[in-house]
Amino acid sequence: MALEEVRGRIGRSFEEMNKTSNMDCTKLKSCLNEITCALLDADIPRLAVDEIETKSLEIINLPKAPKKKGALIYMMMLQELSSKLDPGKSALIRGKLEPSIVMFIGLRGVDKTKTCAKYARYHRKKGFRPALVCADTFKFDAFVRLNKAAKDEVPVYARYIYIEYFKLKLLSGVS
């Protein structure tokens, strides 16, 4: 599922939650169910989603809440997801002479190629010697796209067979 679609589902559910009164528990539970499904579709671990759902149900079942329950659930989810996704410390960067490996993983279409190239160019300016390795197994033009994004400032590596196949494809004019 596309990230935009998940974001839209969650956003619509929160808007619906904020419209409902504190007394309408069935509507709040319906919105919570939609948010839970969207989080699972976004590959958030099941245990984390279950924990968020349990805390949300506790808020829904409160007899009297100081704020709107929808706003409380929103704040709780924001805090929980932030704590799960943010380790609270920066990445370990060894010395400039020791090799470090950074791996970018994500859904298709979320600009990993551009982000990797920017990350490498940034560290190049800081005095490191980064290199990019093209490991995309789905797109045959991934090597060329990564090279273009790196703007020839950072070396890009790929399997020789992969590069040769792409060259033959270019020379034959087959797309």
Disulfide bonds with the S-S distance in Angstrom:
none
